[in-house]
Each structure stands twice: as structure tokens, then as C-alpha cells.
Amino acid sequence: MNIVSVAVSILAVLVLVAAASVALIQRATANPADDAMASLREREAELTNEIDQLRTAMDLYSVSLESARASTVAARDVLPRVGERLSPGSMNDAQSAQAAVERLAAQPASVSLPAYSRGSINERSLVDVGHALDKVREIENSLPDMMAAVRDARADLMAALTTFRGSLVPVGKALQTTAAERVADASAADESFRAAVAAASGELGNVQAAGGDGLAEMSAVVAALGALDVENQRVLDERRSGTEGTSRGTTVPRSTSPSIPRVPSPTPSAAASPTPAPQATTPPDPQPLPSESASASASASPSASA
């Protein structure tokens, strides 16, 4: 048993020595460019990942720029019309915040996404592989500054945009208050016009409570208020016109006391020569008809002969 164990141990040692010898021979005969090429592939994979991260950051920055520009364009159209409905000074904070967003949106960070391509190299050439590694390192070294520039620019823009949206909240509340007061005052208009203003005002409050700027909803409130004003004035004008027409077609006494007509005094000539009253006359007796005359003559003849 001891002889067998010793033989097995010797055999194991020989195997290890042979494996080590093969490894030493392979290392001695290997091309250094192979190791460099393996390192190049690893660095290229890392570079691709870092470029993708920069691309994502740039995409987010572009979305923020579009949102900021859209908000400022809408604000330039809506806020002046809203300001006509509010008291002076109500728009100062919003206008200052709007100007800050416009400045940042007009001067965005200038960052170009780097493009990497290895190109055609001799993978067995240590010099070619080394040049490719240098190119990868150069791009990798520039990425941190690019990433910082994009992230800082987006952070500044989002902070200004958040401030601007926050400044619009009191403007929206002031417009809602104005809308409620106008609905109460414009009692002549039809109920549908007042309901439209109330609905638009409520939607404005909901959108701003959810974090939106509410610019589109402010525009809707202003439009509804304009329609309410026109309708209310139209009804008032119709009522006024109807009242004036009625007063023109009807004789309205100027005094509540009845007026006594004046009787003209008689002139002296009329008093001296009064008009004589007509005298009564007796009408003539009616003439008898011919038949009645004949009958009377016949009756008189017998009496005469007798």
C-alpha cells in the first residue's frame, strides 16, 4: 500500500510539473498584442456604456428644454391677458421667473455626443492595438466633464422652471377669485355662461394642484370671462333698449297730481250779443189720404139727405 501511495503521489507531481511547463512555454511564445487586444475589448465595452449614459442625460436635458420653451411661449401669450383681469403687481414674481427660464432656455449647454469607432487595425500588432487603446482612453477622459455639464445645465433649468411654475400658483388663485366675483356680478347673463366660467376656474385649480403650470387653463378662464362679459352686456343693453322704447310709445304724466284744464274767459262781444234761443213751432196737421177722404164724403151724404 505504501508503494502504491508513493507512486500516485509521484505521478501527481509529474502532472503538475508538466502543466506548469506547458503554461510557461505558452506564455513565452504568446504575442503581447493578444493581451492588449483583450484589454481593448474591455475598455471599448466600458466606453460604450458611458456614452449611453451621456446620451440618456442629453435626452433628458432636451426634454426639459422643450418643456421650458413651451411654457415660456405659452406664458408670453397668456399672462398679459391674465394681467388685464388682476390688480397691478400680481404678475411681478411670475414675470421675473419667466425671464429666468427664458435666459437658460436661450443658452443651452453645448455638448456633442462623442462617436467611437475602432476602425481597421492589425489585431496582431501591438502598436495598432496600443493606438486604439489611446483613442478609447482619450474619449473616456472627456466624458466626465461632458456629463457634468449636461447634468448641471438640466439641474439649473429644472430649478428655474420649478420656480416659474410655483410663481404661477398665486396668479391662478387670484384669477379664480376674480372669476368667482365676476360670476356673482354678471347676474344678467344666462346661467350657462356663468357655469362655463366656474368650470374653467375649477379645472385651473385641479391642474395646478397636480403640479402643472395651468397656463392653458388660465387661457380658458379668460376666454370664458370674456364670453360672460359680452353676454351680460348684451342682455343689459336689450333691457335698456326695451325700457326706452316703452317710454317713447306711452304718455307718461310728469306729475302725480291730475291737471285741471283752463276754461277760456268770454270776450266782451260774445257777452253783449248772446245767441237767441230757438222758438218752438206747431207742426201742421197731417193731410188725409185719398181713400179716407172718399169714405168721409160717403158717410156725410146720407145724413144730408135726411
Secondary structure, 3 states (H helix, E strand, C coil): CHHHHHHHHHHHHHHHHHHHHHHHHHHHHCCHHHHHHHHHHHHHHHHHHHHHHHHHHHHHHHHHHHHHHHHHHHHHHHHHHHHCCCCCCCCHHHHHHHHHHHHHHHCCCCCCCCCCCCCCCCCCCHHHHHHHHHHHHHHHHHHHHHHHHHHHHHHHHHHHHHHHHHHHHHHHHHHHHHHHHHHHHCCCCCHHHHHHHHHHHHHHHHHHHCCCCCHHHHHHHHHHHHHHHHHHHHHHHHHHHHHHHHHHHCCCCCCCCCCCCCCCCCCHHHHHCCCCCCCCCCCCCCCCCHHHHHHHHHHHHHHHHC
